[in-house]
Structures are given as C-alpha cells and as structure tokens.
C-alpha cells in the first residue's frame, strides 16, 4: 500500500520528534466504539522510504493489511455496522 492510499483511507499522520527533528512518521485511524488502526513507521516500510505501508489493528499486530482494496473493504464494512 502506498502512503497516498493510507491518506485516502482517512488516516492521520503522527510524527515522532527527537531533538527537534522528525525521526519518523506513522498514521492512525480511530473509529467510534474504540476500534483503532495504526500503520508501520516511515522508517520501517516494506519497500524502503515512501514504499509499502501496512495497517494493523492497534495492539493486535498479528492482523496486518498490506493491500489497499482489502483494508478499504474491511473499513467500509465496519463503518456500516458501527452503531
């Protein structure tokens, strides 16, 4: 998944800053009801800087999405069923 696709899904960028420099960025998405998602960090992309990103359920790293279409389908389904 590209960084652009992560943004299209509605994720918000977060920055980790050390000694007044941005060390890395990552993205988060919070849904109603307490369900949260997080991406890998920019320095840990699968394809190097600007390369492949993936999405995990927050605090459940064993479930990972690397394809935009698959996560988009999950997200759309969740949004339809959240009360």
Buried (B, 14 or more C-beta within 10 A) or exposed (E): BBBEBBEEBEBEEEEEEEEEEEEBBBBBBBEEEEEBBBBBBBEEBEEEEEEBBBBBBBEEEEEEBEEBEEBBEBBEEBEEEEE
